[in-house]
Amino acid sequence: MKQLYLLSTLLLISFGLQAQVFVELACGANYANQAYYRLSDDQTTTLTNPSWDLAFTAVGFQDAGILINESSASSFTAPLPEFEAYAAGVEFFDDFIDPASLEDRRYNQEKNWLNGALNTDKDPMNPFDFGWGQYDPMTNKVIGNKVWVFKLRNGAYKKFMVDSVVLTTYYIRWADLDGSNLQTLAINKSDHMDAGFAYLSIQNNQILTDPPKDWDFFWGRHTTPLDDGNGGIIEYMVTGVLTGPGIQVAEADGVDVLEVDYIEGNYADSLSSDPNTIGNDWKYYDFSTGWNIDFDRAFFVKTRDDHVWKVIIIDFEGSSTGNMVFEKTDLGVISALEPVQPSAYSIQAGPNPARPGDPLMVDWTGEAGPATFTLVDLQGRQVWSTTTQLTPGFQQINNTPAHLIPGMYVLQVRQGNGLWVGQWIIR
C-alpha cells in the first residue's frame, strides 16, 4: 500500500502538475471595486462596492446567514461612506427609532460564510437560534425577533427585519425610520444556490441579477478586528483576500517559498476554512519604501474540487491601482497527495425536511464501525435512538420513528469519542 501511494504521488508530481501561472487581481484605483476570482480557470467577476448591501446564504434548508457589504473605497481626504448595520434596540418594527441613539454597530464575523453581521447574537449552544430569529417548532418556521437599522451609503437610514424563513424562502421588509416607503420581498434560496448567496441592494430595492459564482478569492476592502494598542479591539478597514465558501487554506510562514512542499511540510494538517487565513498581513507599509511583501510566506489552497494550489503573493500596488499579483501552481488532487485522516469525520444526513418514518440517508466520511444515532426534541427529551454499523460512503438508516410531531429535532451521531450534532426537520 505504501509503495502504491508513493507511486501515485510520484506519477502525479511527474505528469499532473501545471506550470506556474502569474495572476493579477484588480479592485481599481482607491479600491473602488470587489474582485471575485476562481483559481481553476482564472474567471474574475468585478463588482462596484455599492452594488449590493446584504448577502443571504443560499446553500441548503438549514442555513440562514445574513452578511453585510463592508467594502468602501479609500480616499486621501476623508473616508468614503460605508454601509453600516446596527441593532435597533427596539422590540417591534413599528417602534420609534432615533438614529442619534444608535451605538450597537455590527460587523461580519469572518469565521465562516454562514454567520454574518446579522447573526452576531446567535447562541452557539442553541442550534435553533440564528441571531436574527428563532426556529418555532409549532409553525415549522424561523421567526424573526430582531429589528435592525442600516445607514446607507447615501446617508439615508432604513429599518429592516426578517419576518420569517419558511423552508427555502426568506420573507423580509424594510422602510424609512418613520415607516414610509415600506418594501417587502420574498427571496427563495432555490433561485440562488448556484451562487451560494442572494445579493440585495437596499438602496436600489433589487436583487443582483448576475452575481459571482463558484469563486475562490474575494479581493477588496472589508473590516477586520485589530488591537487598538490599549487592550481593546477596533474594526479596521483593510484590503485583503477572503477565501470563499468551501475553500481551505494552510499558511506556510518563515519558509523558502520556492522550496516549501505541501506533503513534506504536513500542511494538510493545518488546513483552515477561516475565510481570513490569507487575509491582509502578508503586506506592510514603510514610509520610505512604500508597500512591501512578506516574501517568506506561501499559501496552500484546497478548492472545492479537492485540488491543492500553491499561492505566492509577489506584488501589491496600493491604492493607485488596487492591483495585487500572485503566482499559482496546481499541485493536483488532494486525495492523491495525502492519506485520509480517519479522526476527521463528517456526515451529511437527509432528506431534510423529512416525513415521519422516512429512512435517514447518510453520507459518512468516518471510520467503519458502530455509531449511535439519537433524536432529541426541543424540550431535551430523547425520542429515538439506534446503534448501527456504518461504513464510509452513502447508506440508509431504517427504523426511524413513524409518529413524530412536525418540527425541528436535534440529531446526534456518536462514534467513540466523536460527536456530530445537526438539525433534522420533520414536516
Order of alpha helices (4+ residues) and beta strands (2+ residues): alpha-beta-beta-beta-beta-beta-beta-beta-beta-beta-beta-beta-beta-beta-beta-beta-beta-beta-beta-beta-beta-beta-beta-beta-beta-beta-beta-beta-beta-beta-beta
